[in-house]
Amino acid sequence: MYYEGKVYRPWIEANSLLIQTTLGCTHNKCTFCDMFREKRFRIRKIEEIFKDIDEARQIYPHVRSIFLIDGNVLALKTVFLLKILGKITSTFPECSKIALYAGFNDLRRKSVEDLKELKREGLTLAYTGLESGDPVTLERIKKGLTPEQAEKGMAKAKAAGIDILVSIIFGIGGKERSREHIVETTRLLNILKPEQIAPMALAVQSGTELAKQVEAGEFIQATPLQILEEEKYLLKNLVGFETIYWGDHGNNIVSSRGNLPESRELFLGKIDHAIANHPVTKQEVLVTSPW
């Protein structure tokens, strides 16, 4: 099988077979991200993708989950994606989950019927980076997304029956905009009602535009205490829908995984304990590992 460059997948997909479908990211401008800096976006030839799928079948006797990489796989034309999904489902009939990275704008630009076709052909889950629901923060991090666009993309996913995992970043608003960031993010999540939420604490990646802003004093990082307070606010104020909460990213101060609202009080208890007792709350900056 063939992989080019650095390969990324969500921690949740640790046991999934990875099929490289695209290289890089169609947007690739987010100030905090260096995942695809060395790659120019392109689509792999379908013959190469099919070859990888056939080779994987020879290697793995049983595959339950497949994740399509790199970034923005849903940006591809629907006809192209349908061929890939059809090849996967015919080659791995035992596979019960096919997921990929997608932007809310990728969802928004597809018709509901296109998304329904992808669902029928086997697509079950799209990982979508929201990062923040605060318009000011979204503009500052050059996300290329507005809350209104996120709402339109989610509405189409809901209509098509495709589950969405939304990722957000604690601390992405910085010290100055921590409160606005988490209030607006929570408000938007309550509108979007995603089937899954994956929060993670900000990691400042070396060489990124954000790292340069930190060095220049233009971006002051949120304190660990602020990050804990952000998660506490989120957990207290997510209402009106059920979701799977993947709060166990390696950079998070507290690790919590489970269903909401059932596990809300358990998770809040862990956050309160950390706020009262964790030595990291005395620090100015949370030391994190690269994603």
C-alpha positions as CSV (number, residue, x, y, z in Angstrom):
1,M,0.0,0.0,0.0
2,Y,1.1,3.6,-0.7
3,Y,1.2,6.6,1.6
4,E,2.8,9.9,0.7
5,G,4.1,12.4,3.3
6,K,3.0,12.7,6.9
7,V,-0.2,10.8,7.5
8,Y,-2.8,12.0,10.0
9,R,-6.0,10.3,11.3
10,P,-8.2,11.1,14.3
11,W,-7.2,9.3,17.5
12,I,-10.6,7.7,17.4
13,E,-9.6,5.9,14.2
14,A,-6.6,4.2,15.7
15,N,-7.8,0.8,14.6
16,S,-9.1,1.7,11.2
17,L,-7.6,0.9,7.8
18,L,-6.3,4.1,6.2
19,I,-6.8,4.6,2.4
20,Q,-5.1,7.7,1.0
21,T,-7.5,9.2,-1.4
22,T,-6.3,12.8,-1.6
23,L,-3.0,14.5,-0.7
24,G,-3.1,17.6,1.4
25,C,-6.0,20.0,2.2
26,T,-8.1,22.1,-0.2
27,H,-8.0,25.0,2.3
28,N,-4.6,24.7,4.1
29,K,-4.7,28.2,5.5
30,C,-5.6,27.7,9.1
31,T,-3.1,29.5,11.3
32,F,-2.8,26.7,13.9
33,C,-2.4,23.8,11.5
34,D,0.7,22.3,10.0
35,M,-0.7,18.9,9.0
36,F,-0.4,19.4,5.3
37,R,2.0,22.4,4.9
38,E,4.4,20.4,2.7
39,K,1.7,19.1,0.4
40,R,-0.1,20.7,-2.5
41,F,-3.7,19.4,-2.7
42,R,-4.2,16.8,-5.4
43,I,-6.4,13.8,-6.0
44,R,-4.8,10.4,-6.4
45,K,-5.5,8.4,-9.5
46,I,-8.4,6.1,-9.0
47,E,-6.4,3.1,-10.3
48,E,-3.8,3.7,-7.5
49,I,-6.6,3.9,-4.9
50,F,-8.2,0.7,-6.1
51,K,-4.7,-1.0,-6.1
52,D,-4.3,-0.1,-2.4
53,I,-7.8,-1.4,-1.6
54,D,-7.0,-4.7,-3.3
55,E,-3.6,-5.0,-1.6
56,A,-5.2,-4.3,1.8
57,R,-7.7,-7.1,1.2
58,Q,-4.7,-9.5,0.8
59,I,-3.1,-8.2,4.0
60,Y,-6.1,-8.0,6.4
61,P,-8.5,-10.9,6.8
62,H,-11.2,-8.8,8.5
63,V,-11.7,-5.0,8.4
64,R,-14.4,-3.4,10.4
65,S,-13.5,0.3,9.9
66,I,-11.9,2.3,7.1
67,F,-10.9,5.9,7.2
68,L,-10.2,7.9,4.0
69,I,-7.3,10.4,4.2
70,D,-5.9,13.2,3.6
71,G,-7.9,16.3,4.3
72,N,-11.2,17.4,2.8
73,V,-11.9,14.1,1.0
74,L,-15.5,15.1,0.7
75,A,-14.4,17.9,-1.6
76,L,-14.0,15.4,-4.4
77,K,-16.7,15.0,-7.0
78,T,-19.5,12.8,-5.9
79,V,-19.2,10.4,-8.8
80,F,-15.5,9.9,-7.9
81,L,-16.3,9.2,-4.3
82,L,-19.1,6.8,-5.2
83,K,-16.6,4.7,-7.2
84,I,-14.3,4.5,-4.2
85,L,-17.0,3.7,-1.8
86,G,-18.4,1.1,-4.1
87,K,-14.9,-0.5,-4.4
88,I,-14.5,-0.6,-0.7
89,T,-17.9,-2.1,0.1
90,S,-17.5,-4.8,-2.6
91,T,-14.0,-5.6,-1.5
92,F,-14.7,-5.4,2.3
93,P,-18.3,-6.6,2.7
94,E,-17.7,-7.0,6.4
95,C,-16.8,-3.3,6.9
96,S,-19.5,-1.6,8.9
97,K,-17.9,1.9,9.1
98,I,-16.4,4.2,6.4
99,A,-15.4,7.7,7.6
100,L,-13.5,10.6,6.2
101,Y,-12.4,14.2,6.8
102,A,-14.8,16.9,5.5
103,G,-15.2,20.6,5.9
104,F,-18.6,22.1,6.7
105,N,-18.2,23.9,3.4
106,D,-17.7,20.6,1.6
107,L,-21.0,19.4,3.0
108,R,-22.7,22.7,2.2
109,R,-21.6,22.6,-1.5
110,K,-23.0,19.0,-2.0
111,S,-26.7,18.5,-2.8
112,V,-28.7,16.5,-0.2
113,E,-29.2,13.9,-2.9
114,D,-25.5,13.6,-3.5
115,L,-24.9,13.1,0.2
116,K,-27.7,10.5,0.3
117,E,-26.0,8.6,-2.5
118,L,-22.8,8.6,-0.6
119,K,-24.6,7.4,2.5
120,R,-26.3,4.6,0.5
121,E,-22.9,3.5,-0.9
122,G,-21.4,3.2,2.6
123,L,-20.3,6.5,4.0
124,T,-21.3,6.6,7.7
125,L,-19.3,9.4,9.4
126,A,-17.6,12.7,8.5
127,Y,-15.1,14.3,10.8
128,T,-15.6,18.1,10.5
129,G,-13.4,20.7,12.1
130,L,-15.4,23.6,13.6
131,E,-12.7,24.7,16.1
132,S,-14.8,27.6,17.3
133,G,-18.3,29.0,17.0
134,D,-17.0,32.6,17.6
135,P,-17.0,34.6,14.3
136,V,-14.1,36.7,15.4
137,T,-12.0,33.7,16.4
138,L,-12.8,31.9,13.1
139,E,-11.7,34.9,11.1
140,R,-8.5,35.3,13.2
141,I,-7.5,31.6,12.7
142,K,-8.3,31.9,8.9
143,K,-10.7,28.9,9.1
144,G,-12.6,30.1,5.9
145,L,-15.8,29.3,7.7
146,T,-18.7,31.2,9.2
147,P,-21.2,29.9,11.8
148,E,-23.9,30.3,9.2
149,Q,-22.1,28.2,6.7
150,A,-21.6,25.5,9.4
151,E,-25.3,25.5,10.0
152,K,-26.1,25.0,6.3
153,G,-23.5,22.2,6.0
154,M,-24.9,20.4,9.0
155,A,-28.5,20.7,7.8
156,K,-27.6,18.9,4.6
157,A,-25.7,16.1,6.6
158,K,-28.8,15.7,8.8
159,A,-31.1,15.5,5.8
160,A,-28.9,12.8,4.2
161,G,-28.5,10.8,7.4
162,I,-24.7,11.1,7.6
163,D,-23.4,11.3,11.2
164,I,-21.0,14.2,11.9
165,L,-18.2,14.4,14.4
166,V,-17.4,18.0,15.2
167,S,-14.0,18.9,16.6
168,I,-13.4,22.0,18.6
169,I,-10.3,23.4,20.2
170,F,-10.1,24.7,23.8
171,G,-7.9,27.8,24.0
172,I,-8.1,28.7,20.3
173,G,-9.6,32.1,21.2
174,G,-6.5,32.8,23.3
175,K,-6.4,34.4,26.7
176,E,-8.2,37.5,25.5
177,R,-11.2,35.8,23.9
178,S,-11.6,32.6,25.9
179,R,-15.0,33.5,27.2
180,E,-16.4,34.6,23.8
181,H,-14.9,31.5,22.1
182,I,-16.5,29.0,24.4
183,V,-19.9,30.7,24.7
184,E,-20.3,31.0,21.0
185,T,-19.0,27.6,20.3
186,T,-21.5,26.0,22.8
187,R,-24.3,28.1,21.3
188,L,-23.5,26.9,17.8
189,L,-23.1,23.2,18.9
190,N,-26.6,23.4,20.4
191,I,-27.9,24.5,17.0
192,L,-25.8,21.9,15.0
193,K,-26.6,19.0,17.4
194,P,-23.7,16.8,16.1
195,E,-23.8,13.1,16.7
196,Q,-20.3,13.2,18.1
197,I,-18.0,16.0,19.6
198,A,-14.3,15.8,19.9
199,P,-12.7,18.6,21.9
200,M,-9.0,19.0,22.3
201,A,-6.7,21.6,23.9
202,L,-4.7,23.9,21.6
203,A,-1.3,22.8,20.6
204,V,0.9,25.5,19.1
205,Q,2.7,23.8,16.2
206,S,6.2,24.9,15.4
207,G,6.4,26.8,12.1
208,T,2.8,27.7,11.9
209,E,1.4,31.3,11.6
210,L,0.0,30.9,15.0
211,A,3.4,30.0,16.5
212,K,4.8,33.2,14.9
213,Q,2.0,35.2,16.5
214,V,2.8,33.7,19.9
215,E,6.5,34.5,19.5
216,A,5.6,38.1,18.5
217,G,3.2,38.5,21.5
218,E,0.3,38.9,19.1
219,F,-1.5,35.8,20.4
220,I,-1.5,35.2,24.2
221,Q,-2.3,31.6,25.0
222,A,-5.2,30.8,27.3
223,T,-4.0,29.5,30.7
224,P,-4.6,25.9,31.7
225,L,-7.3,27.2,34.2
226,Q,-9.1,29.0,31.3
227,I,-9.0,25.8,29.3
228,L,-10.6,23.9,32.2
229,E,-13.2,26.6,32.6
230,E,-13.9,26.4,28.9
231,E,-14.6,22.7,29.1
232,K,-16.7,23.2,32.2
233,Y,-18.9,25.8,30.5
234,L,-19.3,23.5,27.5
235,L,-20.3,20.5,29.5
236,K,-22.8,22.5,31.6
237,N,-24.4,24.2,28.7
238,L,-24.7,21.6,25.9
239,V,-28.5,21.0,26.0
240,G,-31.3,19.5,23.9
241,F,-29.5,16.6,22.2
242,E,-27.6,13.4,22.7
243,T,-24.0,13.1,21.6
244,I,-20.9,11.0,22.1
245,Y,-18.2,13.1,23.8
246,W,-14.6,12.2,22.9
247,G,-12.9,14.3,25.5
248,D,-9.9,12.0,25.8
249,H,-7.5,13.6,23.4
250,G,-3.9,13.3,24.7
251,N,-3.6,17.1,25.1
252,N,-6.7,17.5,27.3
253,I,-6.0,18.1,31.0
254,V,-8.9,15.8,32.0
255,S,-9.7,12.7,30.0
256,S,-13.4,12.0,29.5
257,R,-15.2,9.8,27.1
258,G,-18.9,8.8,27.1
259,N,-22.4,9.8,26.2
260,L,-24.0,13.1,26.9
261,P,-26.1,14.1,28.7
262,E,-25.9,10.8,30.7
263,S,-22.2,11.4,31.8
264,R,-22.5,15.2,32.3
265,E,-22.3,15.2,36.1
266,L,-19.4,12.6,36.1
267,F,-17.4,14.7,33.6
268,L,-18.1,18.0,35.5
269,G,-17.0,16.4,38.7
270,K,-13.7,15.5,37.1
271,I,-13.3,19.1,35.8
272,D,-14.1,20.6,39.2
273,H,-11.6,18.3,40.9
274,A,-8.9,19.3,38.4
275,I,-9.7,23.0,38.9
276,A,-9.3,22.6,42.6
277,N,-6.3,20.3,42.7
278,H,-4.4,19.9,39.5
279,P,-1.0,21.7,39.7
280,V,-1.2,22.7,36.0
281,T,-3.7,25.4,37.0
282,K,-0.8,27.3,38.5
283,Q,0.9,27.5,35.2
284,E,0.5,30.3,32.6
285,V,0.7,28.0,29.5
286,L,-0.4,24.4,29.0
287,V,2.4,22.3,27.6
288,T,1.1,20.1,24.9
289,S,2.3,17.6,22.3
290,P,2.1,18.1,18.6
291,W,-1.1,16.7,17.1
